[in-house]
């Protein structure tokens, strides 16, 4: 009886025994043992205990969490009712493209809203990364997804029909299946990992390596999603305003969302950089496993986006945007994102943005507006600028350039 007491205590306080009787760690909500967070890993470390920010192994994540919070906004910040009138003046091709863009964006932010913390939240073991991801998820669910509903309620007589119709769109359903697969696979492996720890089972090295490979692949997909998949939709809606002055309010909401996505993109790039270059994080081998095929991943994603663009413009082009322009823009973005994570670009010679005017919408904080002329989208950004060092700003700009 007495011999079982150490085992029971071990299980209670977050450890287990393997077959040889060695005490092993396991996942708990709170690990009562001291953890040196200067030496803790991003993932699969000693576990979780006090959320503390006096010690920051990677200050970048803390900075990015603060920047996201400093850009806080509400889902109904922009009154989109006037876009209902504009919608009546859209051509059939523009109406189809506008509606389809929103349906796709709803899917992308839905999966990001639950996909990250639900997938790998339990294996994050560095407090600043956990906090950063929590803020990121908050924006996806509470800002972005609610904003799409706000737009639909403002523009459509029956917004529920727009939501429901997306599930009857084969092109979107296929895309949804492809994008969600890496999340599902990582979730499956993390669930098995936690199950093994909770049951005091061994974690075979081959299994842990497979889990790490899955996590690297997922962050590559997140980088593709944040850096490529959103942008054909953003540019399509912005083109309606840029060329014809229509759907301005929807465009402003998408500017707010895009501003967030740029930070999310930078975070994913930074994590991938750590996977690739920091040996003590334990992911270099897993990154090397995928590295020969990274260009293929991005190429496949671009081809999927090309197919979506064909669907988006199935009823024709319109002033300011054509399928050829959209595809050229996707190629340009793929090159830019690959360079940002230290990989070779896919498309030779494509270094110039074919839609230079889009930068006006992406870098909206550089545009001066009078409050009486338009809704101001950058009113909280300067609050954060005082707390971010020049070095951190240069690093962030380099990652986004």
Order of alpha helices (4+ residues) and beta strands (2+ residues): alpha-beta-beta-alpha-alpha-alpha-alpha-alpha-alpha-alpha-alpha-alpha-alpha-alpha-alpha-alpha-alpha-alpha-alpha
